[in-house]
Amino acid sequence: MGSVDTCCPVSKWCAISVVLAMVSVTTIVTLWTLTLTGTEARTPPWTSHRLPTTLKPLKYTVTLWPRLTPDPNGLYLFTGNSTVEFECVEETDLILIHSNRLNYTVPENRHLGVVNGVFAPGVRLSWLEGSTQYLVLQLYSKLVKGQRYRLYTAFTGELADDLAGFYRSEYLEDGVKKIVATSQMHPTHARKTFPCFDEPAMKAVFHITLIHPRGTTALSNGLETSTLSTFNIQLIRCNFFASCAQYSHFLFLQIRIWARRSAIEEGHGDYALSLTGPILDFFQEYYNITYPLSKSDQIALPDFYFGAMENWGLVMYRETNLLYDPLTSSNRNRETTATIIAHELAHMWFGNLVTLKWWNEVWLNEGFASYVSYLGADKAEPSWRVKDLIVLDDIHRVFAVDALASSHPLSSPEDSIVLPHQIGEQFDAISYSKGAAVLRMLSDLLSEKVFVQGLSSYLNHFAHGNTVGTDLWEHLQKAVKLNGVVLPGTVQDIMNRWVLQMGFPVVTVDTTTGIVSQEHFLLSPAPNLPSPYNYEWLIPIRWMKLSGLQKDLWWLMNKVNMDMKTAGDEWVLANIDVTGYYRVHYDRGNWEKLIGQLKAIPLINRAQLVDDAFNLARAAIVPSTHALQTTVYLSAEREYIPWQSALDNMQYYYLMLDRTDVYGPMQDYMRSLVTPLYLHFNATSGWTNVPEGHTDKYNQVNALSLACSTGLKECQNLTTSLFRQWMDNATHNTIHPNLRLAVYCSAVAAGGAAEWEFGWEQFKYATLASDASRLLSALTCTMNKTLLERFLSYTLQPAMIRKQDATTVITSIASNREGQDLAWGFVRDNWNYIYTQYGVGSFNFAALISGVTTRFSTAEELQQLVEFKQKHSATGFGSAELALNQALERTQANILWLQQNKQDVLQWFTNQTLTH
C-alpha cells in the first residue's frame, strides 16, 4: 500500500464508466419545488454547469484500488472510497458534487457526518444528474453556515483504456503484456474517479492511498506521507523503473524519471534527468521563488492523450516527449524533450502554485508556459538559439488561425465557458501560441527586468491561491511604476486590446508619405472589404532603416505621420525580430527594395517578410506573384528559419494546386530552388553525417525531403538505396536518426507494397517511441490507395494503432494528395462511431476535422462539409465545433483564392522554369 498526501484543486482528472439507479426525475423536481418559488423553481441548481458557492472543500481522504486483471465480464475495474471535508459558506439543504459514471451500488455507500458541530442532517433523496455530471444530495434540513461536514462515498468504476481519467495503459515487455493504471484528470475528468468539487478554484488538501501488490510502484503528486499544496492530482500504479538524481543546487530535492524498465536500463531517461535540475534552477531564479516541492517525478507513458501534463510533482508525458536515445533519436526529438520539459516545469509555479479561477483564461496559463519554455530550454541548451524558433513554431502557426473571422479572443466571459466541450475548446493554438506571442511582446515592451519583477510579485502574492488575469496586469503595473516605464496607458489598457479582441492588426507603412496605419487583418472570403469589428490596438513598433536600427520604441494608435519617408536605395523594415504580434505591409517601392536586399535583412525578419508577403497575398492585399517573388533568393540561402518559413507557406500552394495543372511547373521551380541547398549539404556533410549547428541539422532534413519530393533523381536514388540496405539487413539501420523520417517517407512514396510492409513490421516491433512515431508517419507517404485504406482501417483497431496516435495517422493520410479523399470519406463514414464510442481521450476531434479539410478548395467539397455539419448537428461535434466552423470559412476562402490566383500562379511558375 502506498500512501500519499497532496493538496490541490480537483480539475484535470480521470475516466470511468458506470451506472446508478435512481428515482424518477419528475418526483425529484416536484420535491425540490416545494422549497423554492418563482424563477428558482424553474431552474433548479443541478441544471447549472457551475457549482454553487454554498460549500467549500477543505480536505479529501481518498483510497483507490485498481484491479489489473479483468473480471468475469472482461472489464477492468477499480474500487474506492472518499471522504471530503467541506465548510458550509451559505445555508443550504442541497449538496452538489461532481460525479460521472461512478457506481455507488447502495444508498448506504454515501452518508453525511459533522466535523465541528453536533448534528448532520440526513439525506432525504439522492440521484445522479447526468447532463451536468452531479451527484445530488437533498437533505432533510439545512447545513449551518460556518460548520464543517464530511461526506463519505464508496464507489466502483471501470479502469478503461480510453486515455481519460483513471485508465489503463498496456504495453509489451519481453513478450509479456504489462498494464499500468494511470490517470489524466485534465480538464474535467476528476469526477470520473471519485466524487469531487471539480473546478479549478476549489483547491483542497488531499490524502491519497493507492492499494497495489508488493513489487509494484505507486506514485502520486507528493512524497509518501507528506502534505503539499498542488493544482492537479496524478495517480499511477505500475511496474516502472526510475533514473534518479539529486541536483547540487537543490540539496533536498529528489529528481526521478520513470519509464518502462527496458527504457530506463538502456539510458533513455538520462537526457531528461540531466535537464530537469538546471531548468528548475532557472525557473526558481526567474520567478524568484524556491521550487515549492521536495521531489520532481516525471513519467513516460505508452498511452497518453496529451503531449504532457503538468501535475504538481509528478509530470506525465508521452514516451516520445520524454525519452531520448542518443543513438536512435533525432535532433528534433532532443529539442522536443527539452522544450516540453521546460513547459511543464514552468507550470509548477505558474498554474500550480498560483491557479487561475476558471477556464475562460486558460491562455494565461498555457501561453505563459509556452513562452517561457523557450527560455528554460535556452538555459539548458544555450548553443541552440532556440528562442528564435518561437517565431516559426508559435507565432506563424497561430497567425494562420487568428486571421479567420471564426477565431476567438484569448479571454472570454466566464459564463460563456461552462460545458466540458467548451472547456476543451480553450486548449487550442490561440491559447498556447497567441498567448505566448503576446506575453513575449509584453516582456519586450516593458523590458525583461520589469516583466519578471511584476511576475514575481504576482506569484508571491497569490501563492497557493487562485487569480484572474487582471491580477497579473495589476502587479505588472506596479513594476512599471517602480521603474518609471512610460506607456501610452496602463498595462491593462494595452493588454485588453490583445486579449479581449480576437485577431491581430496589419500595420501599413507608406514610405512615400511617412504615414503608418493599422487595420484588422483577415483572410476573408470577401477580400478588399474592411473588417466589420472596428478593432484598434495599441501597437509597439520597433523598426530600422538601411542606415541602422532606430533606438526608441514608439506606439501606433491611429494613423501616425512618422519619419518613415525614404529616398533612393533607403528602405524601412518594421517589427524587428517579430517582437510584436502583427503583420507589416509596405508600399510597392519599399517591398521591392526589401525583396531585392533579403540577404542583408536580419535573419528572423527574412522569415517574416516571406510569411507576411504570402499571407497578404492570401488576403488579396498584394498579388500572389509578389509573394512568390520572395522565394527566388532562397537558392542562395543556407539558414533554416527563412527556408522553413518559405516551405510552410508553399505548403498552402501545394494543398491548393497539387491536384491541378499547376503541380508540374511548381515542382520544377521548387526543385531548381532546393538543388543548391541539397548540393551544399551533400558537399559539407554528406548523408551519413550531420552538421554541427542545431538549426543546420534541420535545414539538412529540409534539403533532403524537398529535393526528393520534387523529383531530384540524385536524392531519390539516395533514399531508395539507403532504405533498401536497411531492408536487406533489418537489424542494422545505418540511416542517421535525423534523416530517417525524410528517407523513410521518400522510399515508401517511391516504393510499393514491399517497402510499406517492411516499414509496418519495423513499426510493430520498434522499442523506442520516437522511431515508432517516424515509421508511423512515413507509412502515410505511400501513393498506393489500397495501402492507405488499410492503414485508415487500423485507426479503429487499438491493437494495431494506439488510440493516442489515431488522429495523427488520419490527418497525415489527408495531407498526402493520394489520401485526401480517402481520409475525408473515412471520417464521414465513421464519424458517429468515432464520436460516440471513442470519446475525447482517444481522438482529438478538432485536429481531426481541421486535418481532413485543410485541402478543401472546391464547391463540391464545401457542399460536402455543409452536409456533414447538417447530418450530425443533432449529436453535435463537441470540442470540434469551432474547428468545423473554421473549416467552412477556410474552404470558402480557398475556393475564392483558387479562382482568382490559379492562372497567374501557373504563368509565374512556367516563366520561372523557362528562365532557369
Sequence and secondary structure as in RCSB ss.txt:
>XXXX:A:sequence
MGSVDTCCPVSKWCAISVVLAMVSVTTIVTLWTLTLTGTEARTPPWTSHRLPTTLKPLKYTVTLWPRLTPDPNGL
YLFTGNSTVEFECVEETDLILIHSNRLNYTVPENRHLGVVNGVFAPGVRLSWLEGSTQYLVLQLYSKLVKGQRYR
LYTAFTGELADDLAGFYRSEYLEDGVKKIVATSQMHPTHARKTFPCFDEPAMKAVFHITLIHPRGTTALSNGLET
STLSTFNIQLIRCNFFASCAQYSHFLFLQIRIWARRSAIEEGHGDYALSLTGPILDFFQEYYNITYPLSKSDQIA
LPDFYFGAMENWGLVMYRETNLLYDPLTSSNRNRETTATIIAHELAHMWFGNLVTLKWWNEVWLNEGFASYVSYL
GADKAEPSWRVKDLIVLDDIHRVFAVDALASSHPLSSPEDSIVLPHQIGEQFDAISYSKGAAVLRMLSDLLSEKV
FVQGLSSYLNHFAHGNTVGTDLWEHLQKAVKLNGVVLPGTVQDIMNRWVLQMGFPVVTVDTTTGIVSQEHFLLSP
APNLPSPYNYEWLIPIRWMKLSGLQKDLWWLMNKVNMDMKTAGDEWVLANIDVTGYYRVHYDRGNWEKLIGQLKA
IPLINRAQLVDDAFNLARAAIVPSTHALQTTVYLSAEREYIPWQSALDNMQYYYLMLDRTDVYGPMQDYMRSLVT
PLYLHFNATSGWTNVPEGHTDKYNQVNALSLACSTGLKECQNLTTSLFRQWMDNATHNTIHPNLRLAVYCSAVAA
GGAAEWEFGWEQFKYATLASDASRLLSALTCTMNKTLLERFLSYTLQPAMIRKQDATTVITSIASNREGQDLAWG
FVRDNWNYIYTQYGVGSFNFAALISGVTTRFSTAEELQQLVEFKQKHSATGFGSAELALNQALERTQANILWLQQ
NKQDVLQWFTNQTLTH
>XXXX:A:secstr
 EEEEEEEES B            HHHHHHHHHTT  HHHHHS GGGSSS  SSEEEEEEEEEEEE  S  TTS 
 EEEEEEEEEEEESS EEEEEEE  S B  SGGGEEEEESSSS    EEEEEEETTTTEEEEEEEEEE TT EEE
EEEEEEEE  SSSSEEEEEEEEETTEEEEEEEEEBTTTTGGGTS B  STT EEEEEEEE   TTSEEE SS BT
     S    EEE  EEEEE  TT TT EEEEEE HHHHHTTTTHHHHHHHHHHHHHHHHHHTS   SSEEEEEE
ESS SSSEE  TTEEEEEHHHH   TTT  HHHHHHHHHHHHHHHHTTTBTTTBEESSGGGHHHHHHHHHHHHHH
HHHHH GGG GGGGHIIIIIIHHHHHHTSTT   SS  GGG  SHHHHHHTSSHIIIIIHHHHHHHHHHHH HHH
HHHHHHHHHHHTTTSEE HHHHHHHHHHHHHHHT   SS HHHHHHHHHSS S EEEEE TTT EEEEEE    S
STTS  TT     EEE EEETTEE  S EEESS EE S    TT  EEESGGG SSSEEEE HHHHHHHHHTGGG
S HHHHHHHHHHHHHHHHTTSS HHHHHHTTGGGGG   HHHHHHHHHHHHHHHHHHTTSTTHHHHHHHHHHHHH
HHHHHHHHHTTTTS  SSHHHHHHHHHHHHHHHHTT HHHHHHHHHHHHHHHHTTT   S GGGHHHHHHHHHHH
S HHHHHHHHHHHHT  SHHHHHHHHHHHTT   HHHHHHHHHHTT TTTS HHHHHHHHHHHHHSTTTHHHHHH
HHHHHHHHIIIII TTT  HHHHHHHHHTT  SHHHHHHHHHHHHHTTTT  GGGHHHHHHHHHHHHHHHHHHHH
HHHHHHHHHHHHHHH 
